[in-house]
Amino acid sequence: MHQRQLGPFSVSALGLGCMNLSHAYGAPVSPEQGERVLLSALDAGVTLFDTAALYGFGANETLVGRVMKSHRQKFILASKCGMQGVDRGDGKVVRVIDGRPATIRKTCEDSLRRLQTDFIDLYYLHRWDKNVPIEDSVGALSDLVQKGYIRSIGLSEVSAATLRKAHAVHPIAAVQTEYSLWTRNPEIAVLKACEDLGVTFVAYSPVARGFLCGQLTDVSVLETQDIRRTMPRFDPENYAANLKLLPAFQKIAQEVGATPSQLALAWLLNKSKTLIPIPGTTSLSHLAEDLEAADLALSPQVMATLDALINQNTVSGNRYNDQASSEVDTETF
């Protein structure tokens, strides 16, 4: 697979987002299927695997650690702190954003144990805890670099201003934020800040949480615990409006000889050589399909047509509800 630079590392142009093997989109897959997806990605040339303490409240890191520990030298491992599950004391685990230095250190130690590794190559602050100065959280991450627990620092869902503040404390290797044709917020300022500072941009949810695959036509089929049920764009009325964008998108995919998901990924890959999408999947066939996008070149005309077709002005609904929107630090249109 084509290679791209991620901070100090050379990695595959497409990474694997491991989240949905354990978290967010309904019931997790079986451990056996999770193992098949992880090892198939590695065999296909993927060398960037992305997980987090939050995903499955530790279950995803445990899966990645168990399956990948014997292959540790073959890939770059990314995980995240600052947002994790906390036991309330009644046996129920709740999601908490906590960027205090002591919490970051404890989360990292727990992650290293679950991942069965001596170090994490790229460790993100999953969300900036707005009760803690970003300089304090990044300072704690810098201490982890000095201890050899992590090799580089990343940030997730931060503004250009926050990125610059953080980078002044310790070099930031990567910023990870949702980015796809239907989520353009990084284009406001963060992509330019990353370019200025030499920071790699990692795009999560690059196929718009499944929308751009073209197969989800009825949101009523989503499982009760699927996080998309909380997202305004997946509200039945908004989603019905968004579905009207798909026929033209699917026609372009057909014209360039690609599937819709491949076209969505190729749009990102053709945007910048310093950008790395990390699609996630639970399906081996979808994995193989996604990875073929790395070879798809798009003409400037096709890129411009896609830009005009699906963007912040043509998509209906916000990407997050009010609660989730308050937890991110990204610029909005």
KASUL-V87638 format. One record per residue. N is the residue number from 1. RES is the residue in one letter. PSI is psi as a letter, one per 30 degrees, with the letter a starting at -180 (* if undefined). Layout:
BEGIN
n = [N N]
res = [RES RES]
psi = [PSI PSI]
END
This chain:
BEGIN
n = [1 2 3 4 5 6 7 8 9 10 11 12 13 14 15 16 17 18 19 20 21 22 23 24 25 26 27 28 29 30 31 32 33 34 35 36 37 38 39 40 41 42 43 44 45 46 47 48 49 50 51 52 53 54 55 56 57 58 59 60 61 62 63 64 65 66 67 68 69 70 71 72 73 74 75 76 77 78 79 80 81 82 83 84 85 86 87 88 89 90 91 92 93 94 95 96 97 98 99 100 101 102 103 104 105 106 107 108 109 110 111 112 113 114 115 116 117 118 119 120 121 122 123 124 125 126 127 128 129 130 131 132 133 134 135 136 137 138 139 140 141 142 143 144 145 146 147 148 149 150 151 152 153 154 155 156 157 158 159 160 161 162 163 164 165 166 167 168 169 170 171 172 173 174 175 176 177 178 179 180 181 182 183 184 185 186 187 188 189 190 191 192 193 194 195 196 197 198 199 200 201 202 203 204 205 206 207 208 209 210 211 212 213 214 215 216 217 218 219 220 221 222 223 224 225 226 227 228 229 230 231 232 233 234 235 236 237 238 239 240 241 242 243 244 245 246 247 248 249 250 251 252 253 254 255 256 257 258 259 260 261 262 263 264 265 266 267 268 269 270 271 272 273 274 275 276 277 278 279 280 281 282 283 284 285 286 287 288 289 290 291 292 293 294 295 296 297 298 299 300 301 302 303 304 305 306 307 308 309 310 311 312 313 314 315 316 317 318 319 320 321 322 323 324 325 326 327 328 329 330 331 332 333]
res = [M H Q R Q L G P F S V S A L G L G C M N L S H A Y G A P V S P E Q G E R V L L S A L D A G V T L F D T A A L Y G F G A N E T L V G R V M K S H R Q K F I L A S K C G M Q G V D R G D G K V V R V I D G R P A T I R K T C E D S L R R L Q T D F I D L Y Y L H R W D K N V P I E D S V G A L S D L V Q K G Y I R S I G L S E V S A A T L R K A H A V H P I A A V Q T E Y S L W T R N P E I A V L K A C E D L G V T F V A Y S P V A R G F L C G Q L T D V S V L E T Q D I R R T M P R F D P E N Y A A N L K L L P A F Q K I A Q E V G A T P S Q L A L A W L L N K S K T L I P I P G T T S L S H L A E D L E A A D L A L S P Q V M A T L D A L I N Q N T V S G N R Y N D Q A S S E V D T E T F]
psi = [l k k l k j b g k k l k f k a j j f e g f f k e h a k l l l e e e e e e e e e e e e e f g k g j k k a l e e j g h f e e e e e e e e e f e f g e f f l k k k a l l f j l k k k f f g f k k l k k k j g k e e e e e e e e e e e e e e f h l f l k e j j k j e k k j f f k k e e e e e e e e e e e e e f g e l f l k l l k h l l e e e e e e e f f e k k k e k k k l k k a e g j g e f f e f e e e e e e e f h k k k k j l h f g h h f e f f g f j f j f f f k l e g k f f f f k e f g k e e e e e e e f f f e e e e e e e e e e g h l l e e e e e e e e e e f e k f g k j k i l l l g k e e e e e e e f f f f g j k k l e e e e e e e e f e j a f f f k k k l f l l e e e e f f l g l k l *]
END
